[in-house]
């Protein structure tokens, strides 16, 4: 194994002191530009890699942020991460991304690993089955900024960044009702999570305001993986009262459901009108195009990144803010008979 190049190696090559090399690498004003260029050139030549963690031990900073998300193969979550990364990079922070794969056990492991890595802040979107939140206690005790986004839980001094999921659920359901739907089925993820529970609440309120009865049989809870679309359509076929409206809390799963409905000779939107959620690219590509709720993931990521960095720097005391809500928008397309 090749020996790791150190600042002592650079100093020897340049015939200057290790202290001068260190200051030059850190852009110290006492070192001339000519010397800095000489140091940079030899560092590149010898493939020198700085130990950023060790260099920052004196101020207890690693200039890194931890991010835990349910899955990385989600378009919405990828836009959130893009926003976080843009803000972080501009501020000189790197991000360490981990996924829980919808498992609380994996989330616990990720939280512990990131804490031991010395991250300066943590941003979390919770796993589907998380019900215990003790794994975040070390962050709170150590006064490390902790922010929940999208899938959130209210912990003391931990801000949340969300959209008004109740209102979004209301608007989607109200739109279907205004389009003439009388029996609307909602397809949801785990109701243990705030995003789905709140959208269901909005669904119920919209039914009530449109003089439609809420029925438990019209709530279908699923992991919303592609293979589950057949289960949804089989459920629709077997229902005593025909379904004429479908509110699916994921665009990608809504697309799978539309495909499966078409295989069973349902016409969209003539037989069943459909509204999805997130405004993923698939919503424009599926035929018919999918009505949906636009969820500003990129803006959420920007705000989350700015918020955690401002907390770290002490610029604002965001911890006093309980929740930040971003705007959403109903986008009407062909699937709901616009």
Phi and psi in degrees as a GROMACS rama.xvg file:
@    title "Ramachandran Plot"
@    xaxis  label "Phi"
@    yaxis  label "Psi"
@TYPE xy
-66.1599  142.313  UNK-2
-69.7292  137.322  UNK-3
-70.6413  132.067  UNK-4
-74.2347  132.932  UNK-5
-116.82  173.446  UNK-6
-66.8804  -22.6892  UNK-7
-68.5646  -36.7596  UNK-8
-64.9735  -42.0767  UNK-9
-64.4866  -41.949  UNK-10
-61.4721  -41.5538  UNK-11
-63.7902  -42.9615  UNK-12
-63.2509  -38.0435  UNK-13
-92.4621  -9.12415  UNK-14
59.7778  43.3993  UNK-15
-132.666  173.803  UNK-16
-78.2093  150.39  UNK-17
-56.7754  -35.1573  UNK-18
-62.3192  -39.5149  UNK-19
-65.6265  -41.2234  UNK-20
-59.9891  -46.767  UNK-21
-59.7211  -45.5276  UNK-22
-65.6584  -38.8559  UNK-23
-63.9983  -42.9716  UNK-24
-64.2679  -28.2861  UNK-25
-97.85  15.9606  UNK-26
58.9506  39.4927  UNK-27
-68.9757  134.888  UNK-28
-64.3004  -19.7892  UNK-29
-73.9532  -14.3768  UNK-30
-97.7759  131.572  UNK-31
-66.9002  156.451  UNK-32
-62.5923  -36.0921  UNK-33
-62.4978  -45.1202  UNK-34
-66.0793  -39.8571  UNK-35
-60.0836  -41.1153  UNK-36
-66.2693  -39.2594  UNK-37
-62.9489  -43.0183  UNK-38
-64.0599  -44.8165  UNK-39
-62.6723  -39.9623  UNK-40
-64.6763  -46.3686  UNK-41
-71.3256  -32.1275  UNK-42
-63.3617  -41.0552  UNK-43
-68.4573  -39.8259  UNK-44
-62.5617  -39.9546  UNK-45
-93.7095  6.32051  UNK-46
57.0152  46.2687  UNK-47
-72.9675  135.621  UNK-48
-121.329  122.376  UNK-49
-74.9722  149.147  UNK-50
-94.1106  88.2153  UNK-51
-61.9141  -38.2598  UNK-52
-60.8213  -47.6044  UNK-53
-65.8731  -37.9326  UNK-54
-63.673  -25.3698  UNK-55
-104.227  9.68611  UNK-56
-61.2306  -32.5431  UNK-57
-64.2715  -32.6889  UNK-58
-107.567  12.9653  UNK-59
57.9712  32.6811  UNK-60
-122.084  141.845  UNK-61
-110.995  -8.16732  UNK-62
52.0625  44.5984  UNK-63
-136.031  147.605  UNK-64
-119.031  138.345  UNK-65
-93.8082  140.739  UNK-66
-132.661  127.468  UNK-67
-118.36  122.132  UNK-68
-125.334  157.825  UNK-69
-63.6653  -46.2833  UNK-70
-149.699  150.415  UNK-71
-92.9786  -12.235  UNK-72
-91.51  26.0508  UNK-73
-105.614  128.337  UNK-74
-60.5318  -44.5906  UNK-75
-58.0991  -48.2534  UNK-76
-67.705  -31.3804  UNK-77
-65.9513  -34.2389  UNK-78
-71.2181  -36.6095  UNK-79
-60.8359  -47.8807  UNK-80
-63.0055  -35.8789  UNK-81
-62.7411  -40.8841  UNK-82
-65.4079  -44.7688  UNK-83
-60.9771  -44.9149  UNK-84
-65.2921  -39.225  UNK-85
-61.3698  -48.4256  UNK-86
-64.9747  -43.6322  UNK-87
-62.4748  -46.2685  UNK-88
-61.822  -40.9929  UNK-89
-63.6502  -31.5506  UNK-90
-89.2672  -0.362337  UNK-91
84.7194  21.1934  UNK-92
-109.058  143.617  UNK-93
-98.5205  159.574  UNK-94
-120.916  140.748  UNK-95
-111.471  112.856  UNK-96
-101.743  132.855  UNK-97
-134.044  154.241  UNK-98
-119.883  139.919  UNK-99
-84.9418  -14.4915  UNK-100
54.4051  37.4827  UNK-101
63.1496  24.3577  UNK-102
-118.389  126.786  UNK-103
-63.3183  -39.6361  UNK-104
-59.7203  -43.2699  UNK-105
-68.099  -37.3168  UNK-106
-62.5317  -41.8769  UNK-107
-60.534  -45.7973  UNK-108
-62.6238  -43.4017  UNK-109
-62.2354  -43.6637  UNK-110
-61.7951  -41.8808  UNK-111
-66.1025  -44.3991  UNK-112
-61.799  -44.5451  UNK-113
-66.77  -37.1596  UNK-114
-63.3306  -45.3413  UNK-115
-68.0503  -21.7566  UNK-116
-78.9495  -9.55549  UNK-117
80.9809  29.2673  UNK-118
-59.9965  147.777  UNK-119
-84.4358  -15.8153  UNK-120
-162.428  160.581  UNK-121
-135.085  134.294  UNK-122
-119.114  132.632  UNK-123
-135.175  135.104  UNK-124
-117.013  120.252  UNK-125
-70.8692  151.391  UNK-126
-70.7362  160.683  UNK-127
-57.4085  -40.3791  UNK-128
-105.455  13.3127  UNK-129
-68.8307  124.093  UNK-130
-129.863  -12.3929  UNK-131
-117.816  135.928  UNK-132
-120.744  19.3659  UNK-133
-65.823  -23.4453  UNK-134
-69.2475  -9.52177  UNK-135
-96.3107  -7.36725  UNK-136
-57.7752  -42.159  UNK-137
-56.5365  -35.2372  UNK-138
-66.2198  -44.4607  UNK-139
-65.299  -43.466  UNK-140
-64.8633  -34.7988  UNK-141
-86.4929  2.74902  UNK-142
60.5236  35.34  UNK-143
-90.9463  122.433  UNK-144
-52.983  130.577  UNK-145
-131.951  122.832  UNK-146
-126.977  133.026  UNK-147
-99.8849  139.494  UNK-148
-135.87  146.332  UNK-149
63.4678  -84.6552  UNK-150
-88.2478  105.382  UNK-151
-121.863  166.997  UNK-152
-143.056  140.247  UNK-153
-82.689  107.415  UNK-154
-117.068  150.08  UNK-155
-56.8856  129.354  UNK-156
65.3844  20.1839  UNK-157
-119.83  102.972  UNK-158
-63.3637  158.526  UNK-159
-125.419  146.663  UNK-160
-124.521  119.252  UNK-161
-144.266  -179.944  UNK-162
-108.293  171.993  UNK-163
-78.8064  86.6847  UNK-164
-66.1211  -30.6003  UNK-165
-63.512  -48.58  UNK-166
-65.8351  -38.3619  UNK-167
-62.8028  -44.0162  UNK-168
-62.8574  -37.3083  UNK-169
-63.6326  -48.9913  UNK-170
-63.6379  -40.4434  UNK-171
-64.2191  -45.877  UNK-172
-69.2841  -41.4448  UNK-173
-60.951  -38.6637  UNK-174
-61.0981  -45.3201  UNK-175
-62.2106  -41.7205  UNK-176
-63.9096  -40.6766  UNK-177
-68.4645  -22.1438  UNK-178
-84.3913  3.43244  UNK-179
100.889  3.37274  UNK-180
-71.3514  133.116  UNK-181
-112.076  -18.3868  UNK-182
-136.882  92.6516  UNK-183
-102.634  123.658  UNK-184
-95.9295  131.276  UNK-185
-105.365  129.057  UNK-186
-105.919  115.653  UNK-187
-126.422  157.346  UNK-188
-82.2077  -163.827  UNK-189
-58.4909  123.275  UNK-190
-75.4673  2.90713  UNK-191
-74.3534  -20.4845  UNK-192
-94.0374  141.971  UNK-193
-57.4731  -40.0032  UNK-194
-60.1634  -42.6042  UNK-195
-78.8231  -40.6273  UNK-196
-62.4991  -41.3024  UNK-197
-69.9446  -38.1198  UNK-198
-66.7875  -35.1146  UNK-199
-64.3566  -39.8834  UNK-200
-61.966  -41.9334  UNK-201
-63.7809  -39.1613  UNK-202
-57.6542  -46.5188  UNK-203
-63.8679  -41.5187  UNK-204
-64.7116  -38.7984  UNK-205
-66.7037  -39.8825  UNK-206
-59.5987  -46.8957  UNK-207
-60.794  -43.6662  UNK-208
-72.0667  -14.715  UNK-209
-106.163  15.5195  UNK-210
58.2422  37.8842  UNK-211
-112.534  140.589  UNK-212
-80.0168  138.953  UNK-213
-84.8107  133.149  UNK-214
-130.601  134.023  UNK-215
-57.836  -31.9594  UNK-216
-66.1761  -14.1709  UNK-217
-93.9955  15.3928  UNK-218
-117.21  116.213  UNK-219
-115.292  110.035  UNK-220
-95.7323  131.504  UNK-221
-153.669  165.509  UNK-222
-77.0459  -9.2775  UNK-223
58.7542  38.2111  UNK-224
-90.9004  154.912  UNK-225
-52.2793  -39.3292  UNK-226
-68.2755  -14.7738  UNK-227
-82.6584  -8.66528  UNK-228
-62.0544  -37.1442  UNK-229
-62.8149  -37.5806  UNK-230
-63.303  -38.9776  UNK-231
-63.327  -47.7767  UNK-232
-68.1806  -38.0894  UNK-233
-60.6431  -38.6716  UNK-234
-64.4537  -43.0634  UNK-235
-61.7035  -44.2513  UNK-236
-61.2446  -36.9984  UNK-237
-83.8476  -8.56127  UNK-238
-68.6066  141.607  UNK-239
-66.284  -41.0355  UNK-240
-103.588  122.623  UNK-241
-57.5487  135.742  UNK-242
-82.4036  130.646  UNK-243
-120.248  -1.73218  UNK-244
-142.912  141.016  UNK-245
-133.268  119.391  UNK-246
-110.924  108.754  UNK-247
-108.907  125.418  UNK-248
-84.3522  32.9582  UNK-249
-164.141  125.692  UNK-250
-62.6418  -44.06  UNK-251
-63.4137  -40.7374  UNK-252
-71.8045  -33.7201  UNK-253
-60.0614  -39.3361  UNK-254
-63.6135  -42.345  UNK-255
-63.3627  -38.7824  UNK-256
-65.7876  -41.0311  UNK-257
-62.2961  -43.0588  UNK-258
-60.53  -43.7997  UNK-259
-69.0912  -37.6914  UNK-260
-63.0396  -40.6258  UNK-261
-66.0894  -34.466  UNK-262
-64.0022  -29.5446  UNK-263
-92.5479  15.6707  UNK-264
69.2294  22.9245  UNK-265
-80.0563  142.279  UNK-266
-99.9697  131.644  UNK-267
-114.444  118.425  UNK-268
-100.879  7.64394  UNK-269
-59.504  -47.5483  UNK-270
-88.6373  -43.4243  UNK-271
-137.271  126.588  UNK-272
-91.9327  142.216  UNK-273
-129.651  136.952  UNK-274
-127.709  134.071  UNK-275
-104.57  -156.484  UNK-276
-155.08  130.959  UNK-277
119.02  -27.5205  UNK-278
61.5951  46.4705  UNK-279
-66.7158  159.132  UNK-280
-54.7868  -31.5821  UNK-281
-60.6025  -24.6173  UNK-282
-65.9368  -25.5483  UNK-283
-90.1568  -23.9977  UNK-284
-88.2713  -29.6641  UNK-285
-67.006  150.665  UNK-286
-115.249  122.083  UNK-287
-71.1229  160.234  UNK-288
-60.6251  148.9  UNK-289
-99.156  124.101  UNK-290
-66.4303  144.955  UNK-291
-160.271  172.105  UNK-292
-102.778  123.601  UNK-293
-77.1647  122.66  UNK-294
-111.565  112.135  UNK-295
-74.7655  72.7593  UNK-296
-61.6207  -43.2118  UNK-297
-62.2923  -45.3016  UNK-298
-64.2005  -35.3239  UNK-299
-62.738  -42.2242  UNK-300
-64.8189  -42.3775  UNK-301
-58.6532  -48.4897  UNK-302
-64.9197  -41.1082  UNK-303
-63.2988  -44.6219  UNK-304
-63.0332  -46.5643  UNK-305
-60.9599  -41.661  UNK-306
-65.1285  -47.1203  UNK-307
-69.0555  -36.9177  UNK-308
-68.449  -39.9711  UNK-309
-63.6624  -35.1991  UNK-310
-65.6169  -43.9556  UNK-311
-60.5409  -42.0318  UNK-312
-78.7763  -11.6478  UNK-313
77.5719  17.3569  UNK-314
-71.3972  -35.0189  UNK-315
-139.097  155.85  UNK-316
-101.988  69.1805  UNK-317
-65.2108  -19.2163  UNK-318
-60.3954  -21.7486  UNK-319
-77.0654  -14.6211  UNK-320
-88.1324  123.706  UNK-321
-72.3795  -47.4609  UNK-322
-152.357  143.291  UNK-323
-115.947  128.061  UNK-324
-114.24  129.451  UNK-325
-97.759  157.934  UNK-326
-76.984  141.761  UNK-327
-116.596  175.613  UNK-328
-152.235  135.083  UNK-329
-79.9455  125.546  UNK-330
-112.411  117.65  UNK-331
-96.9222  124.616  UNK-332
-129.303  -160.976  UNK-333
-69.5229  -30.0332  UNK-334
-64.704  -18.2011  UNK-335
-111.042  14.6258  UNK-336
75.698  41.8812  UNK-337
